[in-house]
Amino acid sequence: MIETQPIDKTVLLHLAFKGLTERELQEMAALSHISMYPPEYTLCHEGAHEEVFYVIADGIATISKNISEQDGERILRIASKGDLVGEMALIQNVPRSATVRTLTNCTVLEMDKKSFETMLSRSPSMAINIIRTTLDRIRENDQIAIQDLQNTNKVLHHLDRNKLEFIQVAAHELRTPLTVLKGYVNVLSSFPEIKNNPVLGEVMDGIIKGADRMHEVVNTMLDVTRIDSETLKIRSAPVPLKGVITETAQIISKAAAERNIELIVEQDPNTPNINADPSLVQKALYHLIVNAIKYTPDGGKVTINSYPIIMDIDTPGVEISVKDTGIGLDAEHHELIFEKFYQVGEATVHSSGKTTFKGGGPGLGLAIVRGVARSHGGKTWVESLRHDETNFPGSTFYLQLPIDPPASSSK
């Protein structure tokens, strides 16, 4: 730091603080001094507790903030003659929220924290001036942040569409060879040499189960591309909901029994039939029940309820709940689990299997449930106290559907 020849501080302060009286400007000038700094000198360090307030007298400085380890620093604005630097940290008595670095040789007016606080207490005009300047910066930063979010959203939307298109192509390409494979396996299974050989029979059963599981994953991938399409039109038809729930539970009952999980269906006698896409409704129920079994330990319980309700805008509907005695879910995941491919914890350490405890999967089941709910004018959500693999607080998933879907959803 090099002291320079004195300059007219009151002229500089008048530029920075409009509305101050001559006496206030002179008092502030008496409490400050002028210094010069070379290029690339850091006046304020982000995160540091520092006690100096600056007014740029000559030159240019950058105000930047560390966004993240990946994105590094980002320049928020450029400070030039008459700009205030570092005032908010002193007012709030907090660390610096940004880094201020000289871009050229800079002459600055400096005031320490004690003098700065003295002037604030003496001059309400100075405080109002700083508040006005700060609000202007906040508005400017908000506009920049909004524009950044809009641009980022466009990029993410484009990437999401590309991802869905890839999934659709990959699923279609996998479906044909899988169908051929299953056909040949079924033919081989009929040969006497296979039937009469327990070892080969067990091998063939393993191949069939693996092919069936792959086929189910492929179908799920195709389902999510259909449901996530903005042009999805549901094929509305009468759905005997109580029967569909009972049938879906029966389909999954064998997998539940293998893990000694009690599957209970308790339906209100007044549960209404609905007009909906039968295939989509059954898929949503299937994924909700499978998800409950997957995160419930052996010997647990999964209870399925249905009952009539009145939805928003006095719309008659039905609510289906799937309650488990599983590991539960922390609040931070309550919304995210309905996103495509989202996995709680590390997917790489999960075991594999459709209903294996904490088994891995493509992370599409609950995304399909949400897609089905939205396409019918309904909604879905989860309630759970916390994640706890010792006390097992469990989770309850809800699916609400109107008796009649919105006219724009069906064709």
C-alpha positions as CSV (number, residue, x, y, z in Angstrom):
1,M,0.0,0.0,0.0
2,I,1.3,3.4,-1.0
3,E,0.0,6.7,0.5
4,T,-0.8,9.2,-2.3
5,Q,-1.1,13.0,-2.2
6,P,-4.3,14.1,-0.6
7,I,-7.3,14.6,-3.0
8,D,-10.6,16.4,-2.4
9,K,-12.3,13.8,-0.2
10,T,-15.5,15.8,0.1
11,V,-16.0,15.8,-3.7
12,L,-15.5,12.0,-3.8
13,L,-17.9,11.5,-0.8
14,H,-20.5,13.7,-2.4
15,L,-20.4,11.5,-5.5
16,A,-20.8,8.4,-3.3
17,F,-23.3,9.8,-0.8
18,K,-25.8,12.2,-2.4
19,G,-27.9,14.2,0.0
20,L,-25.3,14.5,2.8
21,T,-24.8,18.0,4.2
22,E,-21.4,19.8,3.8
23,R,-20.8,19.3,7.5
24,E,-21.4,15.5,7.2
25,L,-19.1,15.3,4.2
26,Q,-16.4,17.1,6.1
27,E,-16.8,14.9,9.2
28,M,-16.5,11.8,7.0
29,A,-13.5,13.1,5.2
30,A,-11.8,13.7,8.5
31,L,-12.3,10.1,9.6
32,S,-10.9,8.6,6.3
33,H,-7.7,8.5,4.4
34,I,-6.7,7.9,0.7
35,S,-4.6,5.0,-0.4
36,M,-3.4,3.4,-3.7
37,Y,-3.2,-0.3,-4.5
38,P,-1.7,-2.0,-7.5
39,P,-3.6,-4.3,-10.0
40,E,-4.6,-7.7,-8.6
41,Y,-4.6,-6.5,-5.1
42,T,-7.4,-8.0,-2.9
43,L,-9.2,-5.4,-0.9
44,C,-11.8,-7.8,0.5
45,H,-11.5,-11.5,1.0
46,E,-14.7,-13.6,0.8
47,G,-15.4,-15.3,4.1
48,A,-12.9,-13.1,6.1
49,H,-13.8,-10.8,9.0
50,E,-12.3,-7.5,7.9
51,E,-13.0,-4.0,9.3
52,V,-12.4,-1.5,6.4
53,F,-14.9,0.3,4.3
54,Y,-13.8,1.6,0.8
55,V,-15.0,4.2,-1.7
56,I,-13.3,3.8,-5.1
57,A,-11.7,7.2,-6.0
58,D,-10.0,6.1,-9.3
59,G,-9.5,2.9,-11.2
60,I,-11.5,-0.3,-11.5
61,A,-12.1,-3.2,-9.1
62,T,-14.0,-6.5,-9.6
63,I,-16.5,-7.9,-7.1
64,S,-16.6,-11.7,-7.4
65,K,-18.1,-14.6,-5.5
66,N,-17.0,-18.3,-5.3
67,I,-20.0,-20.2,-6.8
68,S,-18.7,-23.8,-6.2
69,E,-15.7,-25.9,-6.6
70,Q,-16.7,-26.8,-10.1
71,D,-17.7,-23.3,-11.3
72,G,-15.1,-21.4,-9.4
73,E,-15.4,-17.6,-9.0
74,R,-17.9,-15.5,-10.8
75,I,-17.7,-11.7,-11.3
76,L,-20.8,-10.1,-10.0
77,R,-20.1,-6.5,-10.9
78,I,-17.4,-3.9,-11.7
79,A,-16.7,-1.1,-9.2
80,S,-15.5,2.2,-10.4
81,K,-15.3,5.8,-9.2
82,G,-17.8,6.6,-6.4
83,D,-18.8,3.0,-5.7
84,L,-19.0,1.7,-2.1
85,V,-17.1,-1.5,-1.3
86,G,-17.4,-3.6,1.9
87,E,-20.0,-1.6,3.7
88,M,-22.6,-4.4,4.3
89,A,-20.1,-6.7,6.2
90,L,-19.4,-3.9,8.6
91,I,-23.0,-3.0,9.1
92,Q,-24.0,-6.7,9.7
93,N,-20.8,-7.6,11.5
94,V,-20.4,-10.7,9.4
95,P,-17.6,-12.1,7.1
96,R,-17.2,-10.6,3.6
97,S,-19.8,-12.1,1.2
98,A,-17.6,-11.5,-1.9
99,T,-14.0,-10.8,-2.9
100,V,-13.0,-7.4,-4.1
101,R,-9.9,-7.3,-6.3
102,T,-8.3,-4.3,-8.1
103,L,-8.2,-4.7,-11.9
104,T,-6.1,-1.6,-12.4
105,N,-4.1,0.8,-10.2
106,C,-6.8,1.9,-7.7
107,T,-7.0,4.9,-5.5
108,V,-9.5,4.4,-2.7
109,L,-10.9,6.2,0.3
110,E,-10.6,4.0,3.4
111,M,-12.5,4.2,6.7
112,D,-12.1,1.7,9.6
113,K,-15.1,0.1,11.2
114,K,-15.1,2.3,14.3
115,S,-15.1,5.5,12.3
116,F,-17.7,4.0,9.9
117,E,-20.1,3.2,12.8
118,T,-19.5,6.7,14.2
119,M,-20.6,8.3,11.0
120,L,-23.7,6.0,10.7
121,S,-24.8,7.0,14.2
122,R,-24.3,10.7,13.4
123,S,-25.8,10.7,9.9
124,P,-29.2,9.1,9.1
125,S,-28.8,10.4,5.5
126,M,-25.7,8.2,5.1
127,A,-27.5,5.1,6.4
128,I,-30.4,5.7,4.0
129,N,-28.0,6.3,1.2
130,I,-26.3,3.0,1.9
131,I,-29.6,1.1,2.1
132,R,-30.7,2.6,-1.2
133,T,-27.4,1.5,-2.9
134,T,-27.7,-2.0,-1.4
135,L,-31.3,-2.4,-2.6
136,D,-30.3,-1.3,-6.1
137,R,-27.6,-4.0,-6.1
138,I,-29.9,-6.6,-4.8
139,R,-32.4,-5.9,-7.6
140,E,-29.6,-6.0,-10.1
141,N,-28.3,-9.3,-8.8
142,D,-31.8,-10.7,-8.7
143,Q,-32.3,-9.9,-12.4
144,I,-28.9,-11.5,-13.2
145,A,-29.8,-14.6,-11.1
146,I,-33.3,-14.9,-12.8
147,Q,-31.7,-14.7,-16.2
148,D,-29.1,-17.3,-15.3
149,L,-31.9,-19.6,-14.0
150,Q,-33.9,-19.2,-17.1
151,N,-30.9,-20.0,-19.3
152,T,-30.0,-23.0,-17.1
153,N,-33.6,-24.2,-17.2
154,K,-33.6,-24.1,-21.0
155,V,-30.4,-26.2,-21.1
156,L,-31.7,-28.7,-18.5
157,H,-35.0,-29.0,-20.5
158,H,-33.0,-29.7,-23.6
159,L,-30.8,-32.3,-21.9
160,D,-33.8,-33.9,-20.4
161,R,-35.5,-34.3,-23.8
162,N,-32.3,-35.7,-25.2
163,K,-32.1,-38.2,-22.3
164,L,-35.7,-39.3,-22.9
165,E,-35.1,-39.7,-26.6
166,F,-32.1,-41.9,-25.9
167,I,-34.0,-44.0,-23.4
168,Q,-36.8,-44.5,-26.0
169,V,-34.4,-45.6,-28.7
170,A,-32.4,-47.8,-26.3
171,A,-35.5,-49.4,-25.0
172,H,-36.9,-50.2,-28.4
173,E,-33.5,-51.6,-29.6
174,L,-33.3,-53.8,-26.5
175,R,-36.9,-55.0,-26.7
176,T,-36.5,-57.0,-30.0
177,P,-33.5,-59.1,-29.0
178,L,-35.0,-59.7,-25.6
179,T,-38.2,-61.0,-27.2
180,V,-36.1,-63.3,-29.5
181,L,-34.1,-64.5,-26.5
182,K,-37.2,-65.3,-24.5
183,G,-38.6,-67.2,-27.4
184,Y,-35.6,-69.4,-27.9
185,V,-35.3,-70.0,-24.1
186,N,-38.9,-71.2,-24.0
187,V,-38.3,-73.5,-27.0
188,L,-35.2,-74.9,-25.3
189,S,-37.1,-75.4,-22.0
190,S,-39.5,-77.8,-23.8
191,F,-36.7,-80.2,-24.9
192,P,-36.8,-83.5,-22.9
193,E,-33.0,-83.2,-22.3
194,I,-33.7,-79.9,-20.4
195,K,-36.8,-81.1,-18.6
196,N,-35.1,-84.3,-17.3
197,N,-31.9,-82.5,-16.2
198,P,-32.4,-80.6,-12.9
199,V,-29.2,-78.7,-13.3
200,L,-30.0,-77.5,-16.8
201,G,-33.6,-76.8,-15.7
202,E,-32.3,-74.5,-13.0
203,V,-30.1,-72.7,-15.4
204,M,-32.9,-72.2,-17.8
205,D,-35.1,-70.9,-15.0
206,G,-32.4,-68.4,-14.2
207,I,-32.1,-67.2,-17.8
208,I,-35.9,-66.8,-18.0
209,K,-36.1,-64.8,-14.8
210,G,-33.2,-62.6,-15.9
211,A,-34.8,-62.0,-19.3
212,D,-38.2,-61.3,-17.7
213,R,-36.5,-58.7,-15.4
214,M,-34.7,-57.1,-18.3
215,H,-38.0,-57.0,-20.3
216,E,-39.7,-55.3,-17.3
217,V,-37.0,-52.7,-17.0
218,V,-37.3,-52.0,-20.8
219,N,-41.1,-51.6,-20.5
220,T,-40.6,-49.3,-17.6
221,M,-38.2,-47.1,-19.7
222,L,-40.8,-47.0,-22.4
223,D,-43.5,-46.1,-19.9
224,V,-41.6,-43.1,-18.6
225,T,-40.9,-41.8,-22.0
226,R,-44.6,-42.0,-22.8
227,I,-45.8,-40.5,-19.5
228,D,-43.2,-37.7,-19.6
229,S,-44.2,-36.6,-23.0
230,E,-45.9,-33.2,-23.1
231,T,-48.4,-34.6,-25.7
232,L,-49.6,-37.5,-23.5
233,K,-53.3,-38.2,-23.9
234,I,-54.8,-40.8,-21.6
235,R,-57.2,-43.4,-22.9
236,S,-60.1,-43.0,-20.5
237,A,-62.3,-45.9,-19.7
238,P,-64.3,-47.2,-16.7
239,V,-61.9,-48.6,-14.1
240,P,-63.3,-50.9,-11.3
241,L,-60.7,-49.5,-8.9
242,K,-61.3,-51.9,-6.0
243,G,-60.8,-54.9,-8.3
244,V,-57.7,-53.4,-9.9
245,I,-56.1,-52.8,-6.5
246,T,-56.9,-56.3,-5.4
247,E,-55.6,-57.8,-8.6
248,T,-52.4,-55.8,-8.5
249,A,-51.7,-56.8,-4.9
250,Q,-52.2,-60.4,-5.9
251,I,-49.7,-60.1,-8.7
252,I,-47.1,-58.9,-6.2
253,S,-48.1,-61.2,-3.3
254,K,-45.7,-64.0,-4.2
255,A,-42.7,-61.6,-4.1
256,A,-43.9,-60.2,-0.8
257,A,-44.4,-63.7,0.6
258,E,-40.8,-64.7,-0.4
259,R,-39.6,-62.0,2.1
260,N,-42.3,-62.8,4.7
261,I,-43.9,-59.4,4.2
262,E,-47.6,-59.2,5.0
263,L,-49.5,-57.5,2.2
264,I,-52.9,-56.1,3.5
265,V,-55.6,-54.7,1.4
266,E,-58.2,-52.6,3.2
267,Q,-60.7,-50.8,1.0
268,D,-63.6,-48.6,1.9
269,P,-66.8,-50.2,0.6
270,N,-67.7,-46.8,-0.9
271,T,-64.5,-46.7,-3.0
272,P,-65.8,-45.5,-6.3
273,N,-65.1,-46.7,-9.8
274,I,-63.3,-44.0,-11.9
275,N,-62.8,-43.1,-15.5
276,A,-59.1,-43.3,-16.3
277,D,-56.5,-45.1,-18.4
278,P,-56.7,-48.6,-16.9
279,S,-53.2,-49.6,-18.0
280,L,-51.6,-46.4,-16.5
281,V,-53.5,-46.7,-13.2
282,Q,-52.4,-50.3,-12.7
283,K,-48.8,-49.4,-13.5
284,A,-48.9,-46.6,-10.8
285,L,-50.4,-49.0,-8.2
286,Y,-47.8,-51.6,-9.1
287,H,-44.9,-49.3,-8.7
288,L,-46.2,-47.9,-5.4
289,I,-46.6,-51.4,-3.9
290,V,-43.2,-52.7,-5.2
291,N,-41.5,-49.6,-3.8
292,A,-43.1,-50.2,-0.4
293,I,-41.9,-53.9,-0.4
294,K,-38.4,-52.9,-1.6
295,Y,-37.8,-50.6,1.4
296,T,-39.5,-52.8,4.0
297,P,-37.3,-55.3,5.8
298,D,-38.2,-59.0,5.9
299,G,-41.1,-59.7,8.2
300,G,-42.6,-56.2,7.7
301,K,-46.0,-55.1,6.6
302,V,-47.5,-53.2,3.7
303,T,-51.0,-51.9,3.9
304,I,-53.0,-50.6,0.9
305,N,-56.1,-48.5,1.6
306,S,-58.6,-46.8,-0.7
307,Y,-61.5,-44.4,0.1
308,P,-63.6,-41.7,-1.6
309,I,-62.5,-38.1,-1.1
310,I,-63.4,-34.6,-2.3
311,M,-60.4,-33.1,-4.1
312,D,-59.6,-29.5,-4.9
313,I,-62.4,-27.3,-6.3
314,D,-65.0,-29.8,-4.9
315,T,-63.9,-32.5,-7.4
316,P,-65.0,-36.0,-6.3
317,G,-62.2,-38.5,-6.4
318,V,-60.5,-41.4,-4.7
319,E,-57.4,-41.6,-2.5
320,I,-55.1,-44.6,-2.4
321,S,-52.5,-45.0,0.3
322,V,-49.7,-47.5,0.5
323,K,-48.2,-47.6,4.0
324,D,-45.1,-49.7,4.9
325,T,-43.1,-50.5,8.0
326,G,-39.8,-49.8,6.3
327,I,-36.7,-47.6,6.7
328,G,-38.6,-44.3,6.1
329,L,-37.4,-41.3,4.3
330,D,-35.9,-38.0,5.3
331,A,-37.8,-34.8,4.4
332,E,-35.2,-33.6,2.0
333,H,-36.0,-36.6,-0.3
334,H,-39.8,-36.3,-0.2
335,E,-40.0,-34.4,-3.5
336,L,-36.8,-35.7,-5.2
337,I,-37.8,-39.4,-5.1
338,F,-40.5,-38.6,-7.8
339,E,-37.8,-37.4,-10.2
340,K,-36.6,-39.7,-13.0
341,F,-33.5,-41.8,-12.1
342,Y,-33.3,-40.4,-8.5
343,Q,-31.9,-42.8,-6.0
344,V,-31.7,-42.3,-2.2
345,G,-28.2,-43.2,-1.2
346,E,-25.6,-44.7,-3.5
347,A,-27.2,-46.8,-6.2
348,T,-23.9,-48.7,-6.7
349,V,-24.0,-50.2,-3.2
350,H,-27.6,-51.4,-3.5
351,S,-28.4,-55.0,-4.1
352,S,-30.1,-55.9,-7.4
353,G,-33.7,-57.1,-7.7
354,K,-37.2,-55.8,-8.2
355,T,-38.4,-56.5,-4.6
356,T,-35.1,-57.3,-2.8
357,F,-34.7,-55.2,0.3
358,K,-33.2,-51.9,-0.7
359,G,-32.7,-53.4,-4.2
360,G,-31.4,-51.3,-7.0
361,G,-33.4,-50.3,-10.0
362,P,-33.6,-47.7,-12.8
363,G,-35.2,-45.1,-10.5
364,L,-38.3,-44.7,-12.7
365,G,-41.1,-46.3,-10.8
366,L,-42.2,-43.3,-8.7
367,A,-41.6,-40.9,-11.6
368,I,-44.2,-43.0,-13.5
369,V,-46.6,-42.7,-10.5
370,R,-46.3,-38.9,-10.6
371,G,-46.7,-38.9,-14.3
372,V,-49.9,-41.0,-14.1
373,A,-51.3,-38.8,-11.3
374,R,-50.6,-35.5,-13.3
375,S,-52.0,-36.9,-16.5
376,H,-55.3,-37.7,-14.8
377,G,-55.5,-34.4,-12.9
378,G,-54.5,-35.9,-9.6
379,K,-51.5,-35.8,-7.4
380,T,-49.1,-38.0,-5.4
381,W,-46.9,-37.4,-2.4
382,V,-45.1,-39.2,0.5
383,E,-45.3,-38.7,4.3
384,S,-42.5,-40.1,6.5
385,L,-40.9,-38.9,9.7
386,R,-37.3,-39.8,8.9
387,H,-34.9,-42.4,7.6
388,D,-34.1,-44.9,10.3
389,E,-32.8,-48.4,9.7
390,T,-33.0,-49.3,13.3
391,N,-36.5,-48.3,14.4
392,F,-38.2,-48.4,11.0
393,P,-40.6,-45.5,11.1
394,G,-42.0,-46.4,7.7
395,S,-43.5,-44.3,4.9
396,T,-47.0,-43.7,3.5
397,F,-47.4,-42.9,-0.2
398,Y,-50.6,-41.3,-1.4
399,L,-52.2,-41.2,-4.9
400,Q,-55.3,-39.1,-5.5
401,L,-57.2,-39.4,-8.7
402,P,-60.5,-37.7,-9.8
403,I,-63.5,-39.8,-10.7
404,D,-63.5,-38.1,-14.1
405,P,-60.2,-36.9,-15.6
406,P,-60.0,-33.4,-17.0
407,A,-61.4,-33.1,-20.5
408,S,-58.0,-32.1,-22.0
409,S,-56.3,-35.2,-20.7
410,S,-58.5,-37.8,-22.5
411,K,-59.2,-38.6,-26.1
